[in-house]
Amino acid sequence: MPDSFSPTEWITTKEAAELTGYTDARFRQLAGKGIIVAKKRGRDWFLDKRSVLEWAESMKRLGKQKHSPYRE
């Protein structure tokens, strides 16, 4: 079965950090927990750019609520 990995649709954690202002460590954490769509290639994470932007936008919409342990 061929691998459907297309590098044009994926970005590195460093690129995601530069794009959104969050740290690359945060994106590794999100990828590991399955919160954003990601694939691990060797030691590196590749993140679906759309998933990264959607997550960053949702954090922006939440504002201060993003820190609340009681949010849904």
NORRATA-V344542 format. One record per run of one state. SS is the DSSP state (a for helix, b for strand, c for the rest). FROM is the first residue (numbers start at 1). LEN is the number of residues. If there is no record, write none. Layout:
BEGIN
ss=SS from=FROM len=LEN
ss=SS from=FROM len=LEN
END
This chain:
BEGIN
ss=c from=1 len=6
ss=a from=7 len=3
ss=b from=10 len=3
ss=a from=13 len=8
ss=c from=21 len=3
ss=a from=24 len=10
ss=c from=34 len=4
ss=b from=38 len=4
ss=c from=42 len=2
ss=b from=44 len=5
ss=a from=49 len=19
ss=c from=68 len=5
END
